[in-house]
Amino acid sequence: MKTYDNIVPVDFWNPDPQVIARAAALIRAGELVAFPTETVYGLGGNALDGEAVKKIYAAKGRPSDNPLILHFPSPEAVEAAAYVDARARRLMERFWPGPLTLVLPARDCVSKEARGGLTTVGCRMPDYPAALAFFSACGVPVAGPSANRSGRPSPTNARTVAEDIGSAAAMILDAGECRVGVESTVLDVSGAVPVLLRPGGVAMEELREFLGEVALPVGVNELKRSPGTRYRHYAPSVEVRVWEPGAAFAWPERFTYMGVAAAEEEPARQIRFDSFAAYAHGLFTALRELEKDGLPIVAQWPPLVGIGRALRDRISRAAGLA
């Protein structure tokens, strides 16, 4: 098995301060560092440095109008990069640290490259002690999309990061597997009514219970404020087909399968999950594993509740339906 010199192990709870200091120095020097979060691994660069951010886009092969999410060690740190109102503070108090990105009006110090040319910026505080130690040591907002080539399934472990982007990251902080497995929910709170731009680790039901009205996006002008909404994402190298239990479906002659329910036909290989939460956690890893067989992947279509909304979004994009 190939080894990668840029992978550096860190403890989830107690990362080595010297390793964290080295990683933070790389960020301040304009280099890229891949880091773990509870959702997926990110590819980090200094959000205030437009040249560093350009390296992120180049490493991923990502369109430069696709904005990046900024990562912070605390809610207070966000104030230096974005304008935070009372509603946003309440959301931070309730859901941070955690898989919720808030789209806020950006301050001028945030590079236009990190903002994708917009006046807003996505801000997040992950629920991951090693990552928070890293962000704190950096002393600058860390712009960090998922650490994979653009369009591929997002990485949930350090080795997948290395296989996708190689030496583009000067260092890859390896704290093991991510526990959520799908990216953060993106909620736009820059306007009068909050808008769910991307479903993710925090469910729509939770947001509506807390906020009341939460709208869905209308048109590309709203969608462009969030990453992962306007281009094909999460796609393996083989065709992905969507199957909903009980619905008519033309099963391929040979296929692999992933889902919670049993497939109605016999797959060549399958990955079954005990729950839709487990399905979300294992989705990207399963896509990467099953594509190795070179057969179409049939993915079970989940119900539109809880984490199922985020699963539907990622599966539909992997299948080219969105």
Salt bridges, closest charged atoms under 4 A:
GLU31 OE2 - LYS55 NZ 3.55
GLU38 OE2 - ARG124 NH1 2.90
GLU51 OE2 - LYS54 NZ 3.12
ASP65 OD2 - ARG230 NH1 3.60
GLU79 OE2 - ARG89 NH2 3.16
GLU113 OE2 - LYS112 NZ 3.32
ASP127 OD2 - ARG179 NH2 2.75
GLU163 OE2 - ARG159 NE 3.30
ASP164 OD2 - ARG288 NH2 2.90
GLU183 OE1 - ARG314 NE 2.82
ASP188 OD2 - ARG225 NH1 2.54
GLU239 OE2 - ARG241 NE 3.10
GLU289 OE2 - ARG269 NH1 3.14
GLU289 OE1 - LYS292 NZ 3.06
GLU291 OE2 - ARG152 NH2 2.80
ASP293 OD2 - ARG269 NE 2.96
ASP313 OD2 - ARG314 NH1 2.84
ASP313 OD1 - ARG317 NE 3.12
